[in-house]
Amino acid sequence: MATQNPADIENVEKLLKDYQIMQEQLRNVAMQLEQMQAQKIEMERAKEELEKANGKVYRSVGNVIIESSKEKALLDVTDKHSLTSARIQSLNKQFNDMKTKEKQLNEKLTQIYKGGQGQQ
């Protein structure tokens, strides 16, 4: 029966901790991505409604609703939509990079586990 080297145990514990942290970060980024996608859909709906609007248009500025021109409101919604789209792209890249790292950590842990099973 082989004994485990304390340095090996510390390495495995660090890998496990890194893996758990990565999973938590992935969940956080996934939630942010969902929120951004919901905001993007909301902006698309707002833009559709503004394009159909005739007469007075109102928009929210902080906690206040003010009258605005249709063009100004459309510009505001279009800008917010663009920013949201850019944020979604950034979050998707971050999520994919993190997913790759999480997979690598998982593979290392699986190899260590399988290696440990062979020593028994």
Sequence and secondary structure as in RCSB ss.txt:
>XXXX:A:sequence
MATQNPADIENVEKLLKDYQIMQEQLRNVAMQLEQMQAQKIEMERAKEELEKANGKVYRSVGNVIIESSKEKALL
DVTDKHSLTSARIQSLNKQFNDMKTKEKQLNEKLTQIYKGGQGQQ
>XXXX:A:secstr
     HHHHHHHHHHHHHHHHHHHHHHHHHHHHHHHHHHHHHHHHHHHHHHH  S EEEEETTEEEEE HHHHHH
HHHHHHHHHHHHHHHHHHHHHHHHHHHHHHHHHHHHHHHHHHHT 
